[in-house]
């Protein structure tokens, strides 16, 4: 139970720390000072921001709490989907996805500075970024809910928990090559603070009446001191002293967000962008973000021995063997052995591809419409989005966008408001408010777990 709680804490820690997916609703808003993060070809204002510059928190998943919480038979309390009163199909059908991830990302601006010098716009940016993900394969839910009543083969490959935190220091330039064409680039240095991953590369179970089989192969990777792990010990046969072994003591597993001290990885990534205005009122743009990665050191790689467990009740009854290796193999599923030969510790960033088109309304030059396409290269969790927006800037001190679109996880609606007092710019926005659409009397949101919130403040220079 302790290990389950630790795994959930790893996911939630990304919220308390502060990678964020891009705040897409601000892509077409000209007064949004952080548009350079979406496309480095966008020329911005002169500004400075410190610790309260911008914070973005994102949660995305194909799941919702509605998939796991159901009304009890008394009509007043709630039960989980594993409760016997909940129909099997009612619980399992919405979970029948190839993957069932929950992904949390956050981006906290520590310092940002925009400087205009002629036709070149300079950007300096320091941010603290983090991300966490949990994935639970569909067969895991089937096994927990129905046992072997529905099926006797379960494939739980890609069951995993992952979290990483890093500091990002960047410098970028935007060049206005002509009145209609601008290009930009932003080079980011990455300082790794922590990295933890537990991944089932293989986890198959065959539980037929005649034979039980289990095949398992799992990895554990840790860099930094965010996770505290010790090794098991055993007595030395010659000296009788306790000596450390290469087996990880899972009972010692502990974590603390206050152990993000020192750096444990170095890397770099690159943003590239272009904006072209072929005719008056129309602009098209494209960008590639976060192309690069981190090399982790102070790094431990452990794995379970490849487990092939076979239990044949009839054969065992006829040929009892007190030294049955199959039984011994079963115990290896929970043993992580530190490896001398370290696995490749390079961690790719989540690269993002963006394309956009924006058209100013001929009947009112303070209003325009935009269409944005996005594709995120996120290993198992690649995802796409198409988003439309209506943007208005009726006064110098106020501008806003209303957006809506569809992505891998469904329909989303959001918007952003920017207030510019001349001295400061204050903005508040979201890409998705679906999380709060349906709430139980107990205050639990039942809508899909897609939520994004961005707030910030910058000082105009």
N, C-alpha and C positions, 0 to 999 in steps of 0.2 A: 504493500500500500504506500509505503514511503517513497518508493521509486516512481509510482504513478503521480504522486503529488509533486515530486521534483520535476517530472516531465512537464506537467501543467505549469509549474512555476517558471520553467524555461520559456515557455510561450508567452506568458504574461509579463515576463521581465522586459520584453521589448517595449512594452507600453511604459513601464516605469523608467526605462533608460532614456530613451528618446531616440533604414534604407527606405526610403519612402518611395512608394510609387509616385510618379509625377502628378502634380495637381493640374489635371487636364482642363478644368473649367476656366483656368486663368490664361489659357494659351492665346486667346484672341483679345484679351483685355489690355489696351495699350498703356494704361496707367499702373499696371501691376508690375512692381519693381523687380520681381523674381522671374520674369518671363525668360531670362537668359538660361534658366535651369531646364526649360522645355525646348529651347532652340537658341544656341549661342549666337545666331545671326541676328537676333532681335536687338535693336538699339534701345537702350533705356535711359532713364533720367540719372542725374547725379544724386547719389544718396549715400547714407551711411546707416548701418544697423548693427546693434550689439546683441546681447544675449536674448532679447525679446524680439529679434528680427523676424523670424518665421518658424512656426512649428507645424508639421504635418503628421497626422496620425491616420493610419489606414488599416482596415480589417477587411479581408475578402475570403469568400468561401462559397461553394455551391450549396452548402448546408444552411440550415436555420435551426434555432432552438425548438421550433415547431416539430422538427424531425425526432426530437428526443424527449419532449415533455408533453404529457397528455392529461386530460381531465380524469380524475379517479371516478369510480362508480358512484360515489356519494355526491358527485357534481360540485363539490366545493374545493377539495384538495387536488394536488397534482401528483402524478407518478411518472417514472421514466418509461421509455419504450420497452425496456426489458421486463417490465412487470407482466405477470401472467394475464391480467385483464385487458391488455392491449393486443389487438389482433396482429398476427405475424405479418401479413401483407401490408397492413396500415403502417407498421414500423419500417419494414424492410424496403418496400417499393421505392420511396424517395431516395434511398441511400444507394440504389443500384447504379453507381457511377464507376468508371474505371479507377478514378481517384477521388478521395474525400478529404481534401486538404483544408486546413485553417491557417491563414497566413496573416501575420501582423508585421507592419513596418512603421518606422518612425524616423523623422528627420528634424533635428533641432539646429537652427542657425546660431552659431556662437559669435560670428562677425561677418559682415558683408560691406563692400564699398564699391560703388559705381563711379567712374570718372570719365568724363568726356573731354577729348583733346582733338579738336578738328574733326576729321572724318573717322576717328578711331575711338571706340568705347572700350574702356578697361574695366574688368571685374576681378575683385579679390574676394574670396569666400572661404570661410572655415565652418564646417558643420560636423555634428556628431550624428552618426547614422547607425541604425540597427534593424535587424529583421529576425523573425522566428517563424517556423512552420512545423505543423504536425500533420501527418497523413495517416489515415486509417483505412485500409482496403475494405471493400464491401464484404468479402468472405469472413472478416473478423466479426462483423455485426451478425452475420448469419449463424456463425458458430455460437456466439454468446446468447442469441435469442432462441435458436431451435435445436442446438446440439447437432445430432446426426439424423434428425427426423426428415429433413429435406434433401440432404446430400451427404456424401461421405468423403468428398475431396474438398479441401480448402486451400486456396492459394493466397497467402498473406504477404507476398513479396512487396517491397517498397513501403512497409510499415516503418515510419521513422519520425524522429524529433530532431530539429536543427535550429541553432540560433547563432548569430554572429554580430559583432559590434565593432565599429571602426570610426576613426577620425579622418575627415576628408579636408585637405587643404588645396585650394584650386586658384588658378589664375587664367583669365580668359580675355580675348580681344574680339571685337566686332569691327569689321572694315566695311565702310560704305564705298564700294568700288565705283558705282555710278549712282545716279538718282534713283534707279530702279533695281539695282542689284546690291545685295550685301551678303557677306559670308562671315562666319565666326568659328572659333575654336576655343575649347577650354580644357586645359591639362590639369588633372587632379592627382595629387599625391595621397596615398592611402596608408594609414597607420592602423594596423590591426590591434584591437584590444582584447577580444575573446572570440573563440570559435568552439562550438560543441556540436557533434553530430552522432546520432545512433541510428543505424540503417540496417534493415533486414534485407540483404541482397537475395536471400532465398529463405522462404519459410512455407513449406508445403506439408499438409497433413492428409493422410488417407486413413480413415477410420471405418473400415468395412467390418462386417460381422466376423469374417475369417481372419483378418490380419490388420494390425495397426502399423502405420509407417509414418515417420516424421523425418524431413530433410531440412536442415537449417544451416545458414551461414550469415553471420551478423558482424558489422563493423562498429567500432567506437573510436571517435577522433576528438581530441581535446587540445586546445592551445590557449594558454593564459591561465589565470588563477580564479576566474569567475566560477569554475567548477573545481571543487576540491575532491580529489580521489587519492586514496592510498592503496598500496599493494598488500596482499595477504603475506603473512609471515609463516615460517615453519622452523622447527628446531634443527640445527645443524647436527648431523649424526656424530661428528667428531668432538665438537666443542660443547654441544648442548645449548648453544645460544640461539636466540630467535634471529633469523635472517630473512631479508625481504625476498619474495619470489617475484615472478613476472605476471602473476595472476592479479587482476584488479579486484579489490575488495569493494563490491557493490554496496555493502552495508555501510561504508564510510561516505557514500555519495552525499555531497552537500554543496550549496551554492550561496553566493552573496553578491549583490550588485555593487557592494562597496569594495570588491576585490578587482575592479577594473583599473588596476594600477600598473604602470609600465606598459610597454608595447611589445607585441608578440607576432607581428607580421608587418611586411612592407609591400607596397605595390603601387600601381598607377592605372589610371583610366583616362579616356579621351572622349570629349563631346565634339561633334562637328555639325554645322548647320548652314543652311542657305535660305535666303528669301529673295524672291523675284516678283517685280510688279510689271507685268507685260503691258497693261493698260491702266489708265487712271481708274482708281476705285477697286481694282482687283489685285490681290497678292496671293502667291502660292509659295509654299515653304516645305522644307524637309529637314530632318535631323536624325543623327545617330547618337545615342547617349550611353554612357557607362560601358564603353568598349575597353575592357581590361580586366584586371583581377589582383588578388592578394596572394603573396607567398607567406605561409605561416611558418614560424619557428617556435622554439620552446614547445615542441609539438609531440603529442603521444598518440600512437596508433595501436589499437588493440583489436583483436577479432576472436570470435568463438571458434573452437575447432569445428571443422565441417562435421555436422551431425547426421548420421544415417541410422535412425532408430527403427528397428523392426521387432514387433511383438506378435508372435503366432501362438495363441492360447493352446491350441490342440497340440502343436509340436512341443511346446514347453512342458505340457502336462505329461507327455510321453517320454520326454528326454530332459528331465530337470538338470540345470547346470548352475551351480551357485556362483560361478564366475562369468555369468552371461554378459558378454560385451555390449549387447544391445542396451541393457539396463544402465551400464556405465556410460554409454554414449548419450543417453537421455539427460544425464546430469550436465553434459557439456554445453547444453543450450544456454545455460546461465553463467558460463565461465568465459570471461574476456581475458585473453592472454596478450600481454604487451609484446609487440613485435620489434625485433632488432632492426630489421629492414623496414624502413619507414615508407609508408604509402606516399604517393605524390600529394604534397600538401598545398597545391595551388588551387585557389578558390576563385572561379570566375564570377565577375559581377553579373547582375541581371541587365543585359543589354536591352535597349529600347529603340524601336524604329518608329518615327513619327512623320506623317505627311499631313499638310493642311492647306485649305483654300479659304480665303476671306473676301467678301464682296460688300462694298459700301452701297447703301440704298440710294438710288438717284433722286428720290423724292425727299430724303432727309439725310444730310451728310453726317448727322450725329448717331446714326444707326447703321449697323452692318450685321451680316450673317456669316457664320463660319461652319466648316465641316472638317473634322479631324479624324484621321485614322491612326491606329496604334497597334504595334505588335511587340510583345515582351518575350524575350528569349530567356526562359526561366527553368531550364532543364526539364523536370517532369511537369512543371506547371506553366508551360508556354500558354499565353493567352492573348486575345485580340480585342479590339474595341473600335467601334465607329460612333462618333459623338457629334451632334449638331448644336450650335449655339446661336442665340440672338443677343447682340451686344449693343448697349446704348451708353452715350456719354452726354447727357443733356446739359450739364454744367461743368465748369472747370473743376469744381470741388467734388463731383460725384460721378461714378461710372459703375456699370453692373453688367453681368452676363447671366442668362438663364440657359441651362444646357440639359440635354437628354440624349441617351444613346443606348446601344445594346453591345454587350460583350460576352465573353465566355460564360459568365455567371448570370446572365439575364439582363433585364432592363434596368437602367439607372437614370435618376434625375437629380440635378444639382444646380448650383449657381454660386456667384461671388459678387460681393459689394466692396467697392473701394472708395474711401473718403479721403480727400486730399485737402487739408486745411491751408496749404502753402508752406507750413513749417514741417508737418508730419503727414505721412500717409498711413492709414489704418485700413486693414482689409480682413474680411471674414468670408469663408467660402467652403463649399463641400461638393464633391463629385457624386455622392450618393447619400440619400437620407432614408433608404429603404429599411434600415434597421429599426426605425422608430414608428413604422406604419401600423403595427399591430402589437398591442401590449396586453398581457393578462391582468386580471384584477390584483394579482400579487406583484405587479410591476415588472414582469419579465418580458422583454421584447421577443416576439415570435417570428418576426420577419427575417428574410435572408440575411446572413451575416456579411453584408456588404456596407461598409461605412467609411467615410473619409471626411476629415475636418482639417482645415488650414486656417490659422490665425496669424497675424503679424503686424508689425509696426516698423516703419523706416523714417529716417529724418532726411528731409529734402535739403540739398545744398545748392 
